[in-house]
Amino acid sequence: MKKRYPVLAGILSIVLVLATAVGCQKDSGGNENGGSASDWYDKAIWMTKGTTVPTAEAVLPTSANLNNVAVHDPSVFYDDVTGKYYAFGSHFAVASSSDLITWQQEEGDYNWQVLYDKENPFSGTAGISWPRALEKSVTAAEIKDKGNDTISSTWAPDVMKIGSRYYMYYSITDSFGSSKSLIGRVSSRNIMGPYNVDEIIVQSFGNSGEPNCIDPELFYDKNGKLWMVYGSYFTGIFLKELDQNGLPVVTDHDNENYYGTLLWKGGSGTSGGKVVEGPFVFYNADNDYYYLMTTYGDLSTDYNMRVARSKNPEGPYTDIKDHVLTAYSDEFGVKLAGNYQFNGGPTDTALGHNSVIKKDGKYLVVCHVRNALNGAHHVEVHQLFFNEDGWPVMSPNRYAGESAGTVTAETLAGNYDVIVHTAGTSKDYAHSVAYSLTADGKVMSGGTEAGTWSLSQGYYFTITLGEITYKGVAAPGWRNYGTKKGVYCMTATSEDGLPVWLNAAD
């Protein structure tokens, strides 16, 4: 017979209850204040509703101190401690900005010493130096010796603040083009590190049917549940549930739910199938949609951003033609931009692997852009708008602090450089063509009528060119080529999900 100690048992019960309450606010990375389903770091930013149609008159920007920094696969995070936005990218690159217009390069590629403790590094495959904080994940990744092409850095990190700690989720693969990869995380008390406490979140082993565990991005749904979207060409884009401490709910690799839910099928296994990677999910409280963004194509030549939407974070996600994205086609998804060149402007190439930040009610896309096929890359920020049907359309101009506003047909009438973007995934450049808009709704090419246009509520813009109708918005912007100045621009998408851009010409 076991002896019973009722008083002691009561005391122990109280201790256990208290310990549990405290334990809910700690994780293995040392998070003192834990996440909460009812409250999270940037809840007010994403859950606050705005006005779908602006009420103030549009004002053109008068200046823009734009500059270039190099961060590949930029994931943007706002830190309320420093009051800055940070773009974290592959190969340990980081840049910061106080306004998303002018940027400072905090660190370039392959220099991990800014984010991690410089002391006591370890030597990995091919003698490559790594921070000691990543030893667990680097070892588990079993990186292959590929000479000069040996993997020597993390890819596509995402930073999330949970409680008082910053968590950086990153990916490592055993070799370029492999699906033997993992996503890990490290933590820090400061946005710029040093990061430590390495934990593996999910891992793929190169087996048929497994997703590729790269490109993590975290988001909260409207009910406070935490998710991680990730994946690429192999199998596609997946959604994995995390607990409120940012750790996986399912940890057993043999569990059928280990990898989560397929959201967007990749091109692997399809003849001519394209890479689908760099996922990002954000929520629009005004229309109650979740938007899943991905990038198709080759990161050096024909990257192009696509978007689909769902009322449920777990999908199914559909595009403008109601295609369900768990099937694959290069024609699926609403395309935001391809390679293009305005008259007198640069050859903007391979826009992609974006994140989205919400600032002062504005949705802003942060992506990398190349200056030519296989050219150097830099970060650009473009404002994202929503047309009458709730589909995102992206400004043709880099963000310069402008806000959406109302305009009149008379104000918009004038000469424009018009870009009709290419369909599918293409290295070809869409070059601008000169048109003029008349105040009575005609689109003119020289002296010939080439289409019609209209304006609704001083904001929603519709244009028909040939037999194709595009629906979008009119907005102010900063033309950063030719005579640099504030101009009116329009951005819209067709019923097939192909974009058209208009920039006011001199």
C-alpha positions as CSV (number, residue, x, y, z in Angstrom):
1,M,0.0,0.0,0.0
2,K,1.3,3.4,-1.0
3,K,1.5,6.1,1.7
4,R,-0.4,9.3,0.9
5,Y,0.6,12.8,2.0
6,P,-2.5,15.0,1.4
7,V,-0.9,18.2,2.6
8,L,2.3,17.7,0.6
9,A,0.2,16.6,-2.4
10,G,-1.8,19.8,-2.2
11,I,1.3,22.0,-2.0
12,L,2.8,20.1,-5.0
13,S,-0.4,20.6,-7.0
14,I,-0.1,24.4,-6.4
15,V,3.5,24.3,-7.4
16,L,2.7,22.4,-10.6
17,V,0.0,24.8,-11.6
18,L,2.3,27.7,-11.1
19,A,5.1,26.0,-12.9
20,T,2.8,25.2,-15.8
21,A,1.6,28.8,-16.0
22,V,5.2,30.0,-16.1
23,G,6.2,27.2,-18.5
24,C,3.6,28.3,-21.0
25,Q,5.7,31.5,-21.3
26,K,9.0,29.9,-21.9
27,D,10.4,27.9,-24.7
28,S,13.6,26.0,-25.3
29,G,15.2,29.1,-26.8
30,G,14.7,31.1,-23.6
31,N,11.6,33.1,-24.5
32,E,10.6,34.7,-21.3
33,N,7.2,36.0,-22.4
34,G,6.0,33.4,-24.9
35,G,3.5,33.8,-27.7
36,S,-0.3,34.1,-27.2
37,A,-3.2,33.1,-29.4
38,S,-5.0,36.3,-28.4
39,D,-2.1,38.7,-28.8
40,W,1.1,38.7,-30.9
41,Y,3.9,41.1,-31.8
42,D,2.4,42.9,-34.9
43,K,-1.3,42.0,-34.4
44,A,-2.5,45.6,-34.4
45,I,-0.7,46.2,-37.7
46,W,-2.3,43.3,-39.6
47,M,-5.7,43.2,-37.9
48,T,-6.5,46.9,-38.2
49,K,-9.0,47.6,-41.0
50,G,-8.4,50.6,-43.3
51,T,-10.4,52.2,-46.1
52,T,-10.5,50.3,-49.4
53,V,-11.0,53.5,-51.3
54,P,-9.0,56.6,-50.3
55,T,-10.9,59.7,-49.3
56,A,-8.1,62.3,-49.6
57,E,-6.9,63.7,-53.0
58,A,-3.8,62.1,-54.4
59,V,-0.5,64.0,-53.9
60,L,2.5,63.4,-56.1
61,P,5.8,62.8,-54.3
62,T,8.3,65.6,-54.7
63,S,11.5,63.7,-53.9
64,A,12.8,60.3,-53.2
65,N,16.2,59.4,-51.8
66,L,16.3,55.9,-53.3
67,N,19.4,53.8,-53.2
68,N,20.5,50.2,-53.8
69,V,21.5,47.6,-51.3
70,A,22.1,43.9,-52.0
71,V,20.0,41.4,-50.1
72,H,18.9,38.2,-52.0
73,D,15.5,36.7,-51.0
74,P,14.7,39.6,-48.7
75,S,12.4,39.0,-45.8
76,V,11.4,42.3,-44.1
77,F,10.8,42.8,-40.4
78,Y,10.0,45.9,-38.4
79,D,11.7,46.2,-35.1
80,D,9.9,48.5,-32.6
81,V,13.0,48.7,-30.4
82,T,15.3,50.3,-33.0
83,G,12.4,51.8,-35.1
84,K,13.9,50.3,-38.2
85,Y,12.9,47.9,-40.9
86,Y,15.4,45.0,-41.6
87,A,15.7,43.0,-44.8
88,F,17.3,39.6,-44.0
89,G,18.5,37.6,-46.9
90,S,20.4,34.6,-48.1
91,H,24.1,34.3,-47.4
92,F,23.9,36.3,-44.2
93,A,23.2,39.6,-45.9
94,V,21.2,42.3,-44.0
95,A,20.1,45.8,-44.8
96,S,18.1,48.3,-42.7
97,S,15.9,51.3,-43.3
98,S,13.9,53.8,-41.2
99,D,11.4,54.5,-44.1
100,L,11.7,51.7,-46.6
101,I,13.0,54.2,-49.1
102,T,16.7,54.8,-48.1
103,W,18.6,51.7,-47.1
104,Q,21.8,51.0,-45.3
105,Q,23.8,47.8,-45.9
106,E,24.4,46.3,-42.5
107,E,26.3,43.3,-43.9
108,G,27.0,41.7,-47.3
109,D,27.0,38.1,-48.5
110,Y,28.9,35.4,-46.7
111,N,29.9,37.5,-43.7
112,W,28.2,35.8,-40.8
113,Q,30.2,37.6,-38.1
114,V,27.6,40.4,-37.7
115,L,24.7,38.1,-36.9
116,Y,26.6,35.5,-34.9
117,D,29.2,35.3,-32.2
118,K,32.6,35.6,-33.9
119,E,34.3,33.5,-31.3
120,N,34.9,29.8,-31.6
121,P,33.7,29.1,-35.2
122,F,33.8,25.5,-36.5
123,S,35.0,24.1,-39.7
124,G,32.4,22.3,-41.9
125,T,32.6,20.5,-45.3
126,A,35.5,21.6,-47.5
127,G,36.9,23.5,-44.5
128,I,34.3,26.2,-44.7
129,S,34.0,28.3,-41.5
130,W,30.6,28.5,-39.8
131,P,29.3,30.1,-36.6
132,R,29.3,27.7,-33.7
133,A,25.6,28.5,-33.2
134,L,24.7,26.7,-36.4
135,E,26.8,23.5,-35.8
136,K,23.7,21.3,-35.1
137,S,21.9,22.2,-38.3
138,V,25.0,22.3,-40.5
139,T,26.0,18.9,-39.3
140,A,22.5,17.5,-39.8
141,A,22.4,18.9,-43.3
142,E,25.3,16.7,-44.4
143,I,26.6,19.3,-46.8
144,K,28.3,17.8,-49.9
145,D,31.8,18.8,-51.0
146,K,31.3,20.5,-54.3
147,G,34.5,22.4,-54.4
148,N,33.9,26.1,-55.0
149,D,30.1,25.4,-55.2
150,T,30.0,23.9,-51.7
151,I,27.1,25.3,-49.6
152,S,28.6,27.9,-47.3
153,S,25.7,29.9,-45.9
154,T,22.1,29.8,-44.9
155,W,19.3,30.7,-47.3
156,A,16.2,32.9,-47.2
157,P,15.9,33.6,-43.4
158,D,12.8,35.0,-41.8
159,V,12.8,36.8,-38.4
160,M,9.8,36.6,-36.0
161,K,9.6,38.2,-32.6
162,I,7.9,36.0,-30.0
163,G,7.7,37.5,-26.5
164,S,11.0,39.4,-25.9
165,R,13.2,37.3,-28.2
166,Y,13.9,37.4,-31.9
167,Y,13.8,34.1,-33.8
168,M,15.5,33.6,-37.1
169,Y,14.2,30.8,-39.2
170,Y,16.6,29.8,-42.0
171,S,17.3,27.0,-44.4
172,I,20.3,24.9,-45.3
173,T,20.6,22.3,-48.1
174,D,23.3,19.7,-48.8
175,S,23.9,21.1,-52.3
176,F,22.4,23.5,-54.8
177,G,19.4,21.9,-56.6
178,S,19.0,19.2,-53.9
179,S,15.8,18.5,-51.9
180,K,17.8,17.2,-48.9
181,S,17.4,20.2,-46.8
182,L,16.3,21.5,-43.4
183,I,14.8,24.6,-41.7
184,G,16.2,25.5,-38.4
185,R,16.0,28.5,-36.1
186,V,18.2,30.5,-33.8
187,S,17.3,33.2,-31.3
188,S,18.6,36.4,-29.9
189,R,17.7,39.2,-27.5
190,N,18.6,41.8,-30.1
191,I,17.5,42.1,-33.7
192,M,21.0,42.0,-35.1
193,G,22.2,39.2,-32.8
194,P,24.2,37.5,-31.8
195,Y,21.9,34.6,-32.6
196,N,22.3,31.2,-30.8
197,V,20.4,28.1,-29.5
198,D,20.1,26.1,-32.8
199,E,16.9,24.1,-33.2
200,I,15.8,22.0,-36.2
201,I,12.1,22.7,-37.2
202,V,11.6,20.4,-40.2
203,Q,13.9,18.3,-42.4
204,S,13.6,16.6,-45.8
205,F,15.9,13.8,-46.8
206,G,15.7,13.8,-50.6
207,N,13.1,11.1,-50.7
208,S,10.5,11.0,-53.5
209,G,7.3,12.9,-52.6
210,E,9.0,15.0,-49.8
211,P,8.9,18.8,-50.0
212,N,12.1,20.7,-50.1
213,C,12.6,22.3,-46.6
214,I,13.8,25.7,-47.6
215,D,12.4,29.3,-47.8
216,P,10.5,29.6,-44.4
217,E,8.1,32.4,-43.7
218,L,6.0,32.7,-40.6
219,F,2.6,34.4,-40.1
220,Y,-0.3,34.5,-37.7
221,D,-3.8,33.9,-38.9
222,K,-6.6,36.1,-37.7
223,N,-7.3,33.8,-34.8
224,G,-3.7,34.0,-33.5
225,K,-2.6,30.6,-34.7
226,L,1.1,30.5,-35.9
227,W,2.0,29.0,-39.2
228,M,5.2,28.5,-41.3
229,V,4.9,28.4,-45.1
230,Y,7.9,26.9,-46.9
231,G,9.0,24.8,-49.9
232,S,10.1,25.0,-53.5
233,Y,10.3,23.1,-56.8
234,F,10.3,19.7,-55.3
235,T,6.6,18.9,-54.6
236,G,5.7,22.5,-53.9
237,I,4.8,24.9,-51.2
238,F,3.6,23.6,-47.8
239,L,2.1,25.0,-44.6
240,K,3.2,23.6,-41.2
241,E,1.5,24.5,-38.0
242,L,3.7,25.9,-35.1
243,D,2.8,26.3,-31.5
244,Q,2.8,29.6,-29.7
245,N,6.5,29.3,-29.0
246,G,7.3,28.9,-32.7
247,L,8.1,25.2,-32.5
248,P,6.4,22.5,-34.7
249,V,3.2,20.9,-33.4
250,V,4.1,17.7,-35.2
251,T,7.7,16.6,-34.7
252,D,7.6,12.9,-35.6
253,H,9.0,12.4,-39.2
254,D,6.9,9.3,-39.5
255,N,3.7,11.2,-38.9
256,E,1.8,11.8,-42.1
257,N,1.3,15.4,-41.1
258,Y,4.9,16.0,-40.4
259,Y,5.4,18.3,-43.5
260,G,2.0,19.9,-43.2
261,T,-0.5,20.8,-46.0
262,L,0.3,21.2,-49.7
263,L,-0.8,24.7,-50.8
264,W,0.8,25.3,-54.2
265,K,2.2,22.5,-56.3
266,G,5.7,22.8,-57.7
267,G,6.8,22.1,-61.3
268,S,8.8,19.0,-60.5
269,G,7.6,16.0,-62.4
270,T,5.8,18.1,-65.0
271,S,7.3,18.4,-68.5
272,G,8.8,21.9,-68.7
273,G,7.7,22.5,-65.1
274,K,9.1,25.7,-63.4
275,V,10.5,26.3,-60.0
276,V,7.9,27.5,-57.6
277,E,9.5,28.9,-54.4
278,G,9.9,31.8,-52.0
279,P,6.4,31.7,-50.5
280,F,4.9,34.4,-48.4
281,V,1.4,34.6,-46.8
282,F,-0.3,37.8,-45.5
283,Y,-3.8,38.6,-44.4
284,N,-5.9,41.5,-45.5
285,A,-8.4,42.4,-42.8
286,D,-10.5,44.6,-45.1
287,N,-11.6,41.7,-47.3
288,D,-10.8,38.8,-45.0
289,Y,-8.6,37.1,-47.6
290,Y,-5.2,35.4,-47.1
291,Y,-2.9,36.0,-50.0
292,L,-0.2,33.4,-50.9
293,M,2.6,34.8,-52.9
294,T,5.2,32.7,-54.7
295,T,7.9,33.1,-57.3
296,Y,8.2,31.1,-60.5
297,G,11.3,30.6,-62.7
298,D,15.0,30.9,-62.5
299,L,16.4,33.3,-59.9
300,S,18.9,34.8,-62.4
301,T,16.8,35.3,-65.5
302,D,13.0,34.9,-65.4
303,Y,11.9,35.0,-61.8
304,N,8.3,36.3,-61.6
305,M,6.0,36.8,-58.7
306,R,2.5,35.2,-58.6
307,V,-0.3,35.4,-56.1
308,A,-3.4,33.4,-55.1
309,R,-5.9,33.8,-52.3
310,S,-8.1,31.9,-49.8
311,K,-10.5,32.6,-47.0
312,N,-8.7,29.9,-45.0
313,P,-4.9,30.0,-44.2
314,E,-4.8,26.3,-44.9
315,G,-6.4,26.8,-48.4
316,P,-7.4,25.9,-50.9
317,Y,-5.8,28.9,-52.6
318,T,-7.2,29.9,-56.0
319,D,-6.2,32.4,-58.7
320,I,-8.3,34.8,-60.7
321,K,-9.6,32.0,-62.9
322,D,-10.5,29.8,-60.0
323,H,-7.6,27.4,-60.6
324,V,-6.8,25.5,-57.4
325,L,-3.1,25.7,-56.8
326,T,-2.6,22.2,-55.6
327,A,-2.4,21.4,-59.3
328,Y,0.5,22.9,-61.4
329,S,0.6,25.0,-64.5
330,D,3.0,27.8,-65.6
331,E,-0.2,29.8,-66.3
332,F,-1.6,29.5,-62.8
333,G,-1.5,32.4,-60.3
334,V,-2.0,36.1,-60.8
335,K,1.2,37.5,-62.1
336,L,2.5,40.7,-60.6
337,A,5.4,41.5,-62.9
338,G,7.9,39.9,-65.4
339,N,11.0,41.3,-67.0
340,Y,10.3,44.8,-68.3
341,Q,11.8,48.1,-69.5
342,F,10.1,51.5,-69.6
343,N,11.3,54.0,-72.3
344,G,14.5,55.5,-70.8
345,G,14.4,53.1,-67.9
346,P,16.6,50.2,-66.7
347,T,16.1,46.6,-67.7
348,D,14.5,45.4,-64.5
349,T,14.9,41.6,-64.4
350,A,13.8,38.6,-62.4
351,L,11.8,40.4,-59.7
352,G,11.1,37.9,-57.0
353,H,11.3,36.0,-53.7
354,N,9.4,38.8,-52.0
355,S,8.0,39.5,-48.6
356,V,5.2,42.0,-47.7
357,I,5.2,44.6,-44.9
358,K,2.3,46.7,-43.8
359,K,3.2,50.3,-43.0
360,D,0.7,53.0,-42.1
361,G,-2.1,50.9,-43.7
362,K,-0.1,50.4,-46.9
363,Y,0.9,47.0,-48.2
364,L,4.5,47.0,-49.5
365,V,6.3,44.3,-51.5
366,V,10.0,43.9,-50.8
367,C,11.8,41.9,-53.4
368,H,15.1,41.5,-55.1
369,V,15.6,42.7,-58.7
370,R,18.4,42.2,-61.2
371,N,19.7,44.9,-63.6
372,A,20.0,42.4,-66.5
373,L,19.8,38.7,-67.2
374,N,22.3,37.1,-64.8
375,G,23.1,40.6,-63.5
376,A,23.7,42.0,-60.1
377,H,20.7,42.3,-57.7
378,H,19.4,44.9,-55.4
379,V,16.4,45.4,-53.1
380,E,13.3,47.2,-54.3
381,V,10.1,48.2,-52.5
382,H,6.8,48.6,-54.5
383,Q,3.4,49.5,-53.1
384,L,0.7,46.8,-53.4
385,F,-2.9,47.9,-54.1
386,F,-6.1,45.9,-54.4
387,N,-8.5,46.3,-57.3
388,E,-12.3,46.3,-57.1
389,D,-12.3,42.5,-57.0
390,G,-9.8,42.3,-54.3
391,W,-6.8,41.1,-56.5
392,P,-3.4,42.6,-55.7
393,V,-1.8,44.9,-58.3
394,M,1.7,46.3,-57.9
395,S,2.9,49.8,-58.5
396,P,5.3,50.1,-61.5
397,N,7.5,52.4,-59.4
398,R,9.7,52.0,-56.4
399,Y,8.1,53.2,-53.2
400,A,8.8,56.8,-52.3
401,G,6.4,57.4,-49.4
402,E,3.4,58.1,-51.6
403,S,-0.1,57.3,-50.5
404,A,-3.1,56.3,-52.5
405,G,-5.6,59.1,-53.2
406,T,-8.4,60.2,-55.4
407,V,-7.9,61.7,-58.9
408,T,-10.1,62.9,-61.8
409,A,-10.2,61.8,-65.4
410,E,-9.0,65.3,-66.4
411,T,-6.0,64.9,-64.1
412,L,-5.1,61.5,-65.6
413,A,-5.5,62.5,-69.2
414,G,-2.1,62.7,-71.0
415,N,0.7,60.7,-72.4
416,Y,1.8,57.4,-70.9
417,D,4.4,54.6,-71.4
418,V,2.4,51.4,-71.2
419,I,3.8,47.9,-70.4
420,V,1.8,44.8,-71.0
421,H,3.7,42.1,-69.2
422,T,4.5,38.7,-70.7
423,A,2.5,35.6,-69.9
424,G,3.9,32.7,-68.0
425,T,7.6,32.5,-67.2
426,S,9.7,34.2,-69.8
427,K,13.2,35.8,-70.1
428,D,11.7,38.2,-72.7
429,Y,11.4,41.9,-71.7
430,A,8.1,43.7,-72.0
431,H,9.0,47.1,-73.5
432,S,6.8,50.1,-73.0
433,V,4.6,51.4,-75.9
434,A,3.4,55.1,-76.1
435,Y,-0.3,55.7,-75.6
436,S,-2.3,58.7,-74.6
437,L,-5.4,58.8,-72.5
438,T,-8.1,61.4,-73.3
439,A,-10.4,62.8,-70.6
440,D,-13.5,61.3,-72.4
441,G,-12.2,57.7,-71.9
442,K,-10.3,57.0,-75.1
443,V,-6.9,55.3,-75.4
444,M,-5.1,56.7,-78.4
445,S,-2.0,55.4,-80.3
446,G,-0.9,58.2,-82.5
447,G,-4.2,59.4,-84.1
448,T,-5.8,56.0,-83.9
449,E,-8.2,54.8,-81.1
450,A,-6.6,51.7,-79.5
451,G,-8.9,51.2,-76.6
452,T,-11.0,52.7,-73.8
453,W,-10.5,53.5,-70.1
454,S,-12.6,54.6,-67.1
455,L,-12.2,55.7,-63.5
456,S,-14.5,54.8,-60.7
457,Q,-14.7,56.5,-57.3
458,G,-11.7,58.5,-58.3
459,Y,-9.5,55.5,-57.7
460,Y,-10.4,52.2,-59.5
461,F,-9.0,52.2,-63.0
462,T,-10.2,50.0,-65.9
463,I,-8.5,49.9,-69.3
464,T,-9.3,47.9,-72.4
465,L,-6.6,47.3,-75.0
466,G,-7.6,45.3,-78.0
467,E,-10.1,42.9,-76.6
468,I,-8.5,42.5,-73.1
469,T,-9.8,44.4,-70.1
470,Y,-7.6,45.1,-67.1
471,K,-8.9,46.2,-63.7
472,G,-6.8,48.0,-61.1
473,V,-6.1,51.4,-59.6
474,A,-4.7,54.8,-60.4
475,A,-2.1,56.1,-57.9
476,P,0.7,58.6,-57.5
477,G,4.3,57.3,-57.8
478,W,7.9,58.3,-58.2
479,R,9.4,57.8,-61.7
480,N,13.0,57.0,-61.0
481,Y,14.3,57.2,-64.6
482,G,14.5,59.9,-67.3
483,T,13.4,63.1,-65.7
484,K,12.9,61.8,-62.1
485,K,9.8,63.2,-60.6
486,G,6.4,62.4,-59.1
487,V,3.9,61.1,-61.7
488,Y,0.6,59.4,-62.0
489,C,0.7,55.7,-62.7
490,M,-1.8,52.9,-63.1
491,T,-1.5,49.2,-62.4
492,A,-4.1,46.6,-63.3
493,T,-4.6,42.9,-64.0
494,S,-6.6,41.1,-66.7
495,E,-9.2,38.4,-66.3
496,D,-6.4,35.9,-67.0
497,G,-4.2,37.4,-64.3
498,L,-1.7,39.3,-66.5
499,P,-0.6,42.8,-65.4
500,V,-0.5,46.1,-67.3
501,W,1.4,49.1,-66.1
502,L,1.1,52.8,-67.1
503,N,3.6,55.5,-66.2
504,A,3.0,59.1,-67.1
505,A,5.4,60.2,-69.8
506,D,6.9,63.7,-70.5
